[in-house]
Amino acid sequence: DLLEFADVLVTDYSSSIWDYCITNKPGFLFVPDLKQYNSDRGFYTPIEDWPYHYAETIDQLCMAIKTYSQENNYQKIMAHQKELKSFETGNAIKCVMELIKQES
C-alpha cells in the first residue's frame, strides 16, 4: 500500500523497486556501497540496466533528482520490462475475477 501512495521512491537494492516500477513514478537508487555490494553478491542483471537511476553519492542523487525526466523514466522501465519478458498488462485482477466466475 505504501508504494501505491508514494510519489517518489528512494531505496537501495530493495526488491521494492521492482514493485514500484508498475507505478511509472520517479524512483532512485542510493547505493553508496555499490562496489562492495557488487563484489560480495553481484547482480542478476547489471545495475546500469535497471529501470531507475542509481547514485553512489548524495551529489549524484541530487543531480539525478534535478534532471529527472518522466519520459526517460518511462522508456527505461519499458525497456527493462521488455528485456526481462514482463507480461504485466494491468488486467490481472480482471483475469482472476473471470476465472472465479467460471469456477462458480
DAVENGI-V585174 format. One record per residue. N is the residue number from 0. OMEGA is omega in degrees with one decimal (NA if undefined). Layout:
# DAVENGI-V585174
n=(N & N)
omega=(OMEGA & OMEGA)
This chain:
# DAVENGI-V585174
n=(0 & 1 & 2 & 3 & 4 & 5 & 6 & 7 & 8 & 9 & 10 & 11 & 12 & 13 & 14 & 15 & 16 & 17 & 18 & 19 & 20 & 21 & 22 & 23 & 24 & 25 & 26 & 27 & 28 & 29 & 30 & 31 & 32 & 33 & 34 & 35 & 36 & 37 & 38 & 39 & 40 & 41 & 42 & 43 & 44 & 45 & 46 & 47 & 48 & 49 & 50 & 51 & 52 & 53 & 54 & 55 & 56 & 57 & 58 & 59 & 60 & 61 & 62 & 63 & 64 & 65 & 66 & 67 & 68 & 69 & 70 & 71 & 72 & 73 & 74 & 75 & 76 & 77 & 78 & 79 & 80 & 81 & 82 & 83 & 84 & 85 & 86 & 87 & 88 & 89 & 90 & 91 & 92 & 93 & 94 & 95 & 96 & 97 & 98 & 99 & 100 & 101 & 102 & 103)
omega=(-178.3 & -179.8 & 179.5 & -175.2 & 179.6 & 176.5 & -178.1 & 175.8 & 170.3 & -175.8 & 176.2 & -177.9 & -176.4 & 177.1 & 177.5 & -179.5 & -179.2 & 176.2 & -177.4 & -179.6 & -175.5 & 177.7 & -175.4 & 177.9 & -179.6 & 176.2 & -178.4 & 176.7 & 175.1 & -170.2 & -177.4 & -179.7 & -173.3 & -177.0 & 179.9 & 179.8 & 180.0 & 178.4 & -177.8 & -171.6 & -175.3 & -178.3 & 175.4 & 173.4 & -179.2 & -178.6 & 177.4 & -179.2 & 179.9 & -173.1 & -179.9 & 176.9 & 175.2 & -179.0 & 178.3 & 179.0 & 176.8 & 179.2 & 177.8 & 178.9 & 178.3 & 179.2 & 178.5 & 178.7 & -178.9 & -175.4 & -178.6 & 176.4 & 179.6 & -179.8 & 177.6 & 178.5 & -179.5 & -179.7 & 178.7 & 178.8 & -178.7 & 179.1 & -179.8 & 179.4 & 177.2 & -179.5 & -178.4 & 178.4 & 176.6 & 178.5 & -179.8 & 179.3 & -177.0 & -177.0 & -175.0 & -177.7 & 177.4 & 178.7 & 179.0 & 180.0 & 177.3 & 177.7 & 178.6 & 178.9 & 179.9 & -177.8 & -176.6 & NA)
